[in-house]
Structures are given as C-alpha cells and as structure tokens.
C-alpha cells in the first residue's frame, strides 16, 4: 500500500488549519484522508474541495441522495476502494 505524508489536524497551522476547519466532517471533526493527502499543498486541497462541493451541491434539481448514489456507482465502476 502506498504511503503519503500528511499533516494531522492537530499540527495544521495557518491556511491549512483554516481549510481543515472548512473540510472536516462535522460528525467527528476529522478530515477525510482523500482530502488530507493534499495537506502538503493547501492550494490542491482547496481545489479538490471546491470541485467536490460543486459536484455535490451545484445541481439543485438533483437530490443529494441521488448525487451520492451516482458517486457511489461511478466509484465502484472505477474500482475505487474508498
């Protein structure tokens, strides 16, 4: 399995800390690993999160549950383990 260096939420400072606050899961206060892999390049984290937010919240005519189902099917078809 690949290992990618990341910065933990407790060690984040400045711009990264602000981005972590925006991207953390409100239920547990943690940042998903798929976002945390960008921690050494905060601009990449912001771009990834902006794309995710646009895809998951940008189409008001499609209910959130349906967007999540589409994302799940696409991930499964792509062989994604996440």
Backbone atoms as SQL, in Angstrom:
CREATE TABLE atoms (id INTEGER PRIMARY KEY, chain TEXT, resi INTEGER, resn TEXT, atom TEXT, x REAL, y REAL, z REAL);
INSERT INTO atoms VALUES
  (1, 'A', 1, 'UNK', 'N', 0.838, -1.173, 0.000),
  (2, 'A', 1, 'UNK', 'CA', 0.000, 0.000, 0.000),
  (3, 'A', 1, 'UNK', 'C', 0.886, 1.240, 0.000),
  (4, 'A', 2, 'UNK', 'N', 0.473, 2.256, -0.727),
  (5, 'A', 2, 'UNK', 'CA', 1.222, 3.499, -0.809),
  (6, 'A', 2, 'UNK', 'C', 1.119, 4.270, 0.501),
  (7, 'A', 3, 'UNK', 'N', 2.154, 5.040, 0.783),
  (8, 'A', 3, 'UNK', 'CA', 2.147, 5.900, 1.953),
  (9, 'A', 3, 'UNK', 'C', 2.371, 7.324, 1.486),
  (10, 'A', 4, 'UNK', 'N', 1.518, 8.210, 1.918),
  (11, 'A', 4, 'UNK', 'CA', 1.624, 9.608, 1.544),
  (12, 'A', 4, 'UNK', 'C', 1.750, 10.416, 2.825),
  (13, 'A', 5, 'UNK', 'N', 2.783, 11.241, 2.889),
  (14, 'A', 5, 'UNK', 'CA', 2.968, 12.087, 4.059),
  (15, 'A', 5, 'UNK', 'C', 1.839, 13.109, 4.142),
  (16, 'A', 6, 'UNK', 'N', 1.261, 13.246, 5.318),
  (17, 'A', 6, 'UNK', 'CA', 0.195, 14.208, 5.536),
  (18, 'A', 6, 'UNK', 'C', 0.446, 14.965, 6.834),
  (19, 'A', 7, 'UNK', 'N', -0.244, 16.057, 6.983),
  (20, 'A', 7, 'UNK', 'CA', -0.193, 16.848, 8.210),
  (21, 'A', 7, 'UNK', 'C', -1.501, 16.608, 8.956),
  (22, 'A', 8, 'UNK', 'N', -1.388, 16.156, 10.192),
  (23, 'A', 8, 'UNK', 'CA', -2.555, 15.871, 11.015),
  (24, 'A', 8, 'UNK', 'C', -3.287, 17.164, 11.363),
  (25, 'A', 9, 'UNK', 'N', -4.563, 17.042, 11.653),
  (26, 'A', 9, 'UNK', 'CA', -5.356, 18.208, 12.023),
  (27, 'A', 9, 'UNK', 'C', -4.730, 18.957, 13.208),
  (28, 'A', 10, 'UNK', 'N', -4.219, 18.229, 14.186),
  (29, 'A', 10, 'UNK', 'CA', -3.662, 18.865, 15.386),
  (30, 'A', 10, 'UNK', 'C', -2.384, 19.647, 15.096),
  (31, 'A', 11, 'UNK', 'N', -1.703, 19.341, 13.998),
  (32, 'A', 11, 'UNK', 'CA', -0.446, 20.023, 13.649),
  (33, 'A', 11, 'UNK', 'C', -0.634, 21.082, 12.563),
  (34, 'A', 12, 'UNK', 'N', -1.833, 21.209, 12.042),
  (35, 'A', 12, 'UNK', 'CA', -2.086, 22.164, 10.961),
  (36, 'A', 12, 'UNK', 'C', -2.060, 23.587, 11.493),
  (37, 'A', 13, 'UNK', 'N', -1.524, 24.491, 10.669),
  (38, 'A', 13, 'UNK', 'CA', -1.462, 25.908, 11.042),
  (39, 'A', 13, 'UNK', 'C', -1.784, 26.766, 9.833),
  (40, 'A', 14, 'UNK', 'N', -2.152, 28.013, 10.073),
  (41, 'A', 14, 'UNK', 'CA', -2.373, 28.973, 9.006),
  (42, 'A', 14, 'UNK', 'C', -3.458, 28.571, 8.033),
  (43, 'A', 15, 'UNK', 'N', -3.126, 28.676, 6.745),
  (44, 'A', 15, 'UNK', 'CA', -4.086, 28.384, 5.670),
  (45, 'A', 15, 'UNK', 'C', -4.588, 26.945, 5.766),
  (46, 'A', 16, 'UNK', 'N', -3.688, 26.006, 6.053),
  (47, 'A', 16, 'UNK', 'CA', -4.103, 24.599, 6.143),
  (48, 'A', 16, 'UNK', 'C', -5.096, 24.401, 7.275),
  (49, 'A', 17, 'UNK', 'N', -4.863, 25.018, 8.409),
  (50, 'A', 17, 'UNK', 'CA', -5.789, 24.906, 9.532),
  (51, 'A', 17, 'UNK', 'C', -7.163, 25.453, 9.153),
  (52, 'A', 18, 'UNK', 'N', -7.193, 26.573, 8.454),
  (53, 'A', 18, 'UNK', 'CA', -8.459, 27.159, 8.001),
  (54, 'A', 18, 'UNK', 'C', -9.182, 26.219, 7.036),
  (55, 'A', 19, 'UNK', 'N', -8.435, 25.608, 6.109),
  (56, 'A', 19, 'UNK', 'CA', -9.039, 24.678, 5.155),
  (57, 'A', 19, 'UNK', 'C', -9.552, 23.430, 5.863),
  (58, 'A', 20, 'UNK', 'N', -8.782, 22.927, 6.815),
  (59, 'A', 20, 'UNK', 'CA', -9.242, 21.765, 7.573),
  (60, 'A', 20, 'UNK', 'C', -10.553, 22.081, 8.294),
  (61, 'A', 21, 'UNK', 'N', -10.663, 23.281, 8.843),
  (62, 'A', 21, 'UNK', 'CA', -11.895, 23.662, 9.534),
  (63, 'A', 21, 'UNK', 'C', -13.080, 23.660, 8.577),
  (64, 'A', 22, 'UNK', 'N', -12.858, 24.035, 7.317),
  (65, 'A', 22, 'UNK', 'CA', -13.930, 24.062, 6.311),
  (66, 'A', 22, 'UNK', 'C', -14.282, 22.673, 5.789),
  (67, 'A', 23, 'UNK', 'N', -13.299, 21.748, 5.805),
  (68, 'A', 23, 'UNK', 'CA', -13.500, 20.459, 5.148),
  (69, 'A', 23, 'UNK', 'C', -13.715, 19.290, 6.112),
  (70, 'A', 24, 'UNK', 'N', -13.655, 19.544, 7.409),
  (71, 'A', 24, 'UNK', 'CA', -13.791, 18.426, 8.349),
  (72, 'A', 24, 'UNK', 'C', -15.236, 17.942, 8.401),
  (73, 'A', 25, 'UNK', 'N', -15.371, 16.683, 8.766),
  (74, 'A', 25, 'UNK', 'CA', -16.682, 16.071, 8.945),
  (75, 'A', 25, 'UNK', 'C', -17.263, 16.597, 10.257),
  (76, 'A', 26, 'UNK', 'N', -18.401, 17.271, 10.213),
  (77, 'A', 26, 'UNK', 'CA', -18.945, 17.839, 11.456),
  (78, 'A', 26, 'UNK', 'C', -19.313, 16.771, 12.487),
  (79, 'A', 27, 'UNK', 'N', -19.546, 15.549, 12.047),
  (80, 'A', 27, 'UNK', 'CA', -19.927, 14.495, 12.986),
  (81, 'A', 27, 'UNK', 'C', -18.778, 14.074, 13.892),
  (82, 'A', 28, 'UNK', 'N', -17.549, 14.047, 13.344),
  (83, 'A', 28, 'UNK', 'CA', -16.425, 13.584, 14.167),
  (84, 'A', 28, 'UNK', 'C', -15.241, 14.551, 14.197),
  (85, 'A', 29, 'UNK', 'N', -15.339, 15.658, 13.459),
  (86, 'A', 29, 'UNK', 'CA', -14.281, 16.661, 13.475),
  (87, 'A', 29, 'UNK', 'C', -13.015, 16.261, 12.744),
  (88, 'A', 30, 'UNK', 'N', -13.073, 15.184, 11.962),
  (89, 'A', 30, 'UNK', 'CA', -11.892, 14.709, 11.238),
  (90, 'A', 30, 'UNK', 'C', -11.980, 15.086, 9.766),
  (91, 'A', 31, 'UNK', 'N', -10.807, 15.217, 9.150),
  (92, 'A', 31, 'UNK', 'CA', -10.717, 15.474, 7.720),
  (93, 'A', 31, 'UNK', 'C', -10.530, 14.136, 7.024),
  (94, 'A', 32, 'UNK', 'N', -11.318, 13.865, 5.990),
  (95, 'A', 32, 'UNK', 'CA', -11.195, 12.613, 5.247),
  (96, 'A', 32, 'UNK', 'C', -9.798, 12.494, 4.643),
  (97, 'A', 33, 'UNK', 'N', -9.273, 11.284, 4.628),
  (98, 'A', 33, 'UNK', 'CA', -7.939, 11.051, 4.072),
  (99, 'A', 33, 'UNK', 'C', -7.830, 11.478, 2.614),
  (100, 'A', 34, 'UNK', 'N', -8.922, 11.341, 1.860),
  (101, 'A', 34, 'UNK', 'CA', -8.888, 11.709, 0.445),
  (102, 'A', 34, 'UNK', 'C', -8.607, 13.208, 0.285),
  (103, 'A', 35, 'UNK', 'N', -8.934, 14.004, 1.281),
  (104, 'A', 35, 'UNK', 'CA', -8.601, 15.426, 1.272),
  (105, 'A', 35, 'UNK', 'C', -7.260, 15.683, 1.955),
  (106, 'A', 36, 'UNK', 'N', -6.989, 14.927, 3.010),
  (107, 'A', 36, 'UNK', 'CA', -5.767, 15.141, 3.782),
  (108, 'A', 36, 'UNK', 'C', -4.506, 14.864, 2.967),
  (109, 'A', 37, 'UNK', 'N', -4.594, 14.064, 1.906),
  (110, 'A', 37, 'UNK', 'CA', -3.408, 13.804, 1.084),
  (111, 'A', 37, 'UNK', 'C', -2.878, 15.079, 0.441),
  (112, 'A', 38, 'UNK', 'N', -3.688, 16.126, 0.418),
  (113, 'A', 38, 'UNK', 'CA', -3.274, 17.408, -0.145),
  (114, 'A', 38, 'UNK', 'C', -2.668, 18.339, 0.908),
  (115, 'A', 39, 'UNK', 'N', -2.474, 17.862, 2.118),
  (116, 'A', 39, 'UNK', 'CA', -2.079, 18.742, 3.216),
  (117, 'A', 39, 'UNK', 'C', -0.740, 19.436, 3.003),
  (118, 'A', 40, 'UNK', 'N', 0.149, 18.850, 2.220),
  (119, 'A', 40, 'UNK', 'CA', 1.433, 19.497, 1.949),
  (120, 'A', 40, 'UNK', 'C', 1.312, 20.561, 0.858),
  (121, 'A', 41, 'UNK', 'N', 0.147, 20.612, 0.225),
  (122, 'A', 41, 'UNK', 'CA', -0.111, 21.582, -0.840),
  (123, 'A', 41, 'UNK', 'C', -1.535, 22.117, -0.646),
  (124, 'A', 42, 'UNK', 'N', -1.715, 23.068, 0.273),
  (125, 'A', 42, 'UNK', 'CA', -3.054, 23.548, 0.595),
  (126, 'A', 42, 'UNK', 'C', -3.868, 24.043, -0.602),
  (127, 'A', 43, 'UNK', 'N', -3.193, 24.597, -1.619),
  (128, 'A', 43, 'UNK', 'CA', -3.930, 25.050, -2.799),
  (129, 'A', 43, 'UNK', 'C', -4.604, 23.869, -3.489),
  (130, 'A', 44, 'UNK', 'N', -3.931, 22.712, -3.493),
  (131, 'A', 44, 'UNK', 'CA', -4.518, 21.500, -4.064),
  (132, 'A', 44, 'UNK', 'C', -5.706, 21.026, -3.246),
  (133, 'A', 45, 'UNK', 'N', -5.604, 21.124, -1.920),
  (134, 'A', 45, 'UNK', 'CA', -6.719, 20.756, -1.044),
  (135, 'A', 45, 'UNK', 'C', -7.922, 21.640, -1.338),
  (136, 'A', 46, 'UNK', 'N', -7.690, 22.943, -1.449),
  (137, 'A', 46, 'UNK', 'CA', -8.795, 23.866, -1.740),
  (138, 'A', 46, 'UNK', 'C', -9.437, 23.545, -3.085),
  (139, 'A', 47, 'UNK', 'N', -8.617, 23.288, -4.099),
  (140, 'A', 47, 'UNK', 'CA', -9.145, 22.978, -5.430),
  (141, 'A', 47, 'UNK', 'C', -9.958, 21.680, -5.405),
  (142, 'A', 48, 'UNK', 'N', -9.444, 20.649, -4.736),
  (143, 'A', 48, 'UNK', 'CA', -10.149, 19.371, -4.641),
  (144, 'A', 48, 'UNK', 'C', -11.499, 19.570, -3.953),
  (145, 'A', 49, 'UNK', 'N', -11.483, 20.293, -2.842),
  (146, 'A', 49, 'UNK', 'CA', -12.719, 20.510, -2.103),
  (147, 'A', 49, 'UNK', 'C', -13.715, 21.345, -2.905),
  (148, 'A', 50, 'UNK', 'N', -13.234, 22.343, -3.631),
  (149, 'A', 50, 'UNK', 'CA', -14.121, 23.167, -4.455),
  (150, 'A', 50, 'UNK', 'C', -14.792, 22.342, -5.547),
  (151, 'A', 51, 'UNK', 'N', -14.036, 21.436, -6.177),
  (152, 'A', 51, 'UNK', 'CA', -14.619, 20.564, -7.204),
  (153, 'A', 51, 'UNK', 'C', -15.667, 19.641, -6.576),
  (154, 'A', 52, 'UNK', 'N', -15.314, 19.052, -5.422),
  (155, 'A', 52, 'UNK', 'CA', -16.264, 18.175, -4.727),
  (156, 'A', 52, 'UNK', 'C', -17.549, 18.934, -4.381),
  (157, 'A', 53, 'UNK', 'N', -17.378, 20.121, -3.808),
  (158, 'A', 53, 'UNK', 'CA', -18.535, 20.915, -3.395),
  (159, 'A', 53, 'UNK', 'C', -19.408, 21.274, -4.606),
  (160, 'A', 54, 'UNK', 'N', -18.782, 21.645, -5.707),
  (161, 'A', 54, 'UNK', 'CA', -19.546, 21.986, -6.912),
  (162, 'A', 54, 'UNK', 'C', -20.308, 20.778, -7.436),
  (163, 'A', 55, 'UNK', 'N', -19.671, 19.616, -7.418),
  (164, 'A', 55, 'UNK', 'CA', -20.320, 18.403, -7.922),
  (165, 'A', 55, 'UNK', 'C', -21.452, 17.941, -7.013),
  (166, 'A', 56, 'UNK', 'N', -21.250, 18.057, -5.711),
  (167, 'A', 56, 'UNK', 'CA', -22.236, 17.519, -4.779),
  (168, 'A', 56, 'UNK', 'C', -23.310, 18.516, -4.362),
  (169, 'A', 57, 'UNK', 'N', -23.088, 19.796, -4.604),
  (170, 'A', 57, 'UNK', 'CA', -24.071, 20.787, -4.168),
  (171, 'A', 57, 'UNK', 'C', -24.505, 21.729, -5.283),
  (172, 'A', 58, 'UNK', 'N', -23.897, 21.606, -6.455),
  (173, 'A', 58, 'UNK', 'CA', -24.144, 22.566, -7.520),
  (174, 'A', 58, 'UNK', 'C', -25.376, 22.298, -8.358),
  (175, 'A', 59, 'UNK', 'N', -25.970, 21.131, -8.242),
  (176, 'A', 59, 'UNK', 'CA', -27.133, 20.785, -9.061),
  (177, 'A', 59, 'UNK', 'C', -28.351, 20.672, -8.158),
  (178, 'A', 60, 'UNK', 'N', -29.049, 21.773, -8.000),
  (179, 'A', 60, 'UNK', 'CA', -30.176, 21.806, -7.067),
  (180, 'A', 60, 'UNK', 'C', -31.341, 20.932, -7.513),
  (181, 'A', 61, 'UNK', 'N', -31.441, 20.654, -8.798),
  (182, 'A', 61, 'UNK', 'CA', -32.559, 19.851, -9.283),
  (183, 'A', 61, 'UNK', 'C', -32.371, 18.365, -9.003),
  (184, 'A', 62, 'UNK', 'N', -31.177, 17.976, -8.583),
  (185, 'A', 62, 'UNK', 'CA', -30.886, 16.572, -8.280),
  (186, 'A', 62, 'UNK', 'C', -30.708, 16.434, -6.773),
  (187, 'A', 63, 'UNK', 'N', -31.557, 15.642, -6.121),
  (188, 'A', 63, 'UNK', 'CA', -31.452, 15.496, -4.663),
  (189, 'A', 63, 'UNK', 'C', -30.077, 14.952, -4.241),
  (190, 'A', 64, 'UNK', 'N', -29.646, 15.358, -3.038),
  (191, 'A', 64, 'UNK', 'CA', -28.336, 14.953, -2.537),
  (192, 'A', 64, 'UNK', 'C', -28.195, 13.430, -2.512),
  (193, 'A', 65, 'UNK', 'N', -29.226, 12.715, -2.113),
  (194, 'A', 65, 'UNK', 'CA', -29.160, 11.253, -2.055),
  (195, 'A', 65, 'UNK', 'C', -28.856, 10.666, -3.434),
  (196, 'A', 66, 'UNK', 'N', -29.437, 11.240, -4.474),
  (197, 'A', 66, 'UNK', 'CA', -29.174, 10.752, -5.831),
  (198, 'A', 66, 'UNK', 'C', -27.754, 11.075, -6.271),
  (199, 'A', 67, 'UNK', 'N', -27.246, 12.260, -5.916),
  (200, 'A', 67, 'UNK', 'CA', -25.848, 12.596, -6.243),
  (201, 'A', 67, 'UNK', 'C', -24.903, 11.624, -5.561),
  (202, 'A', 68, 'UNK', 'N', -25.194, 11.288, -4.301),
  (203, 'A', 68, 'UNK', 'CA', -24.353, 10.339, -3.562),
  (204, 'A', 68, 'UNK', 'C', -24.406, 8.950, -4.216),
  (205, 'A', 69, 'UNK', 'N', -25.588, 8.537, -4.663),
  (206, 'A', 69, 'UNK', 'CA', -25.705, 7.235, -5.328),
  (207, 'A', 69, 'UNK', 'C', -24.928, 7.214, -6.639),
  (208, 'A', 70, 'UNK', 'N', -24.996, 8.293, -7.385),
  (209, 'A', 70, 'UNK', 'CA', -24.237, 8.383, -8.636),
  (210, 'A', 70, 'UNK', 'C', -22.740, 8.294, -8.345),
  (211, 'A', 71, 'UNK', 'N', -22.284, 9.024, -7.332),
  (212, 'A', 71, 'UNK', 'CA', -20.869, 8.987, -6.956),
  (213, 'A', 71, 'UNK', 'C', -20.455, 7.568, -6.550),
  (214, 'A', 72, 'UNK', 'N', -21.308, 6.879, -5.825),
  (215, 'A', 72, 'UNK', 'CA', -21.012, 5.506, -5.405),
  (216, 'A', 72, 'UNK', 'C', -20.892, 4.574, -6.609),
  (217, 'A', 73, 'UNK', 'N', -21.823, 4.661, -7.537),
  (218, 'A', 73, 'UNK', 'CA', -21.792, 3.795, -8.722),
  (219, 'A', 73, 'UNK', 'C', -20.550, 4.086, -9.566),
  (220, 'A', 74, 'UNK', 'N', -20.237, 5.357, -9.772),
  (221, 'A', 74, 'UNK', 'CA', -19.057, 5.719, -10.562),
  (222, 'A', 74, 'UNK', 'C', -17.787, 5.217, -9.877),
  (223, 'A', 75, 'UNK', 'N', -17.697, 5.379, -8.559),
  (224, 'A', 75, 'UNK', 'CA', -16.531, 4.886, -7.823),
  (225, 'A', 75, 'UNK', 'C', -16.404, 3.377, -7.953),
  (226, 'A', 76, 'UNK', 'N', -17.508, 2.684, -7.844),
  (227, 'A', 76, 'UNK', 'CA', -17.493, 1.214, -7.974),
  (228, 'A', 76, 'UNK', 'C', -17.054, 0.810, -9.385),
  (229, 'A', 77, 'UNK', 'N', -17.592, 1.473, -10.399),
  (230, 'A', 77, 'UNK', 'CA', -17.210, 1.157, -11.772),
  (231, 'A', 77, 'UNK', 'C', -15.720, 1.443, -12.026),
  (232, 'A', 78, 'UNK', 'N', -15.190, 2.448, -11.331),
  (233, 'A', 78, 'UNK', 'CA', -13.762, 2.787, -11.476),
  (234, 'A', 78, 'UNK', 'C', -12.852, 1.927, -10.605),
  (235, 'A', 79, 'UNK', 'N', -13.446, 1.009, -9.835),
  (236, 'A', 79, 'UNK', 'CA', -12.646, 0.137, -8.983),
  (237, 'A', 79, 'UNK', 'C', -12.082, 0.838, -7.757),
  (238, 'A', 80, 'UNK', 'N', -12.716, 1.929, -7.352),
  (239, 'A', 80, 'UNK', 'CA', -12.251, 2.693, -6.199),
  (240, 'A', 80, 'UNK', 'C', -12.600, 1.947, -4.912),
  (241, 'A', 81, 'UNK', 'N', -11.639, 1.871, -4.008),
  (242, 'A', 81, 'UNK', 'CA', -11.869, 1.186, -2.728),
  (243, 'A', 81, 'UNK', 'C', -12.452, 2.129, -1.686),
  (244, 'A', 82, 'UNK', 'N', -12.463, 3.394, -1.976),
  (245, 'A', 82, 'UNK', 'CA', -12.845, 4.404, -0.985),
  (246, 'A', 82, 'UNK', 'C', -14.324, 4.480, -0.797);
